[in-house]
Amino acid sequence: MSYHEKNITVSLATFSLILGYFLLRIFQLSQSERFDTDHVFRLWGIIIVLAIVATIVLTILTHIGSTIFEVIKTGDENPKIDDLKDERDELIDLKGTRITYTFHSLGVFVAMLAFVFGQPTLVMFTLLILSGLFAQIVGDISRLALYRRGF
């Protein structure tokens, strides 16, 4: 697995776990009838902090772990890590970003429709966060698929 594929895999795993946590908490809030501004704002803050901290920490730990594995495997104390980004990597990243933006735009459209059809603004903003998380996951899956396809 290449350097860029490892980054994408870590991002995919991180955002999948965060999405699962977000959906679970939203379900719990709606079932206990605590879907109010205070609880939802606190959840948004947790999600944002989790996304930032988990992505940074897990990416660093993945690179440290893969470097240790490479040192053990090759016996070389200074393993060569291929982290250069060529045109193919840039193209895959651009295509993944386009897919991410497309899915997020569709999510924004659904959130605005929910608001137009009489849902509270809290639901609209929750749908915006949900669409952002979902779009990131779909973009990461498409990037991995493009890497695996060899394009």
Protein Blocks (a to p, Z undefined) as FASTA:
>chain_A
ZZklmmmmmmmmmmmmmmmmmmmmmmmmmmnopacfklmmmmmmmmmmmmmmmmmmmmmm
mmmmmmmmmmmmnopabdcddfbccfklmmmmmmmmmmmmmmmmmmmmmmmmmmmnopaf
klmmmmmmmmmmmmmmmmmmmmmmmmmnoZZ
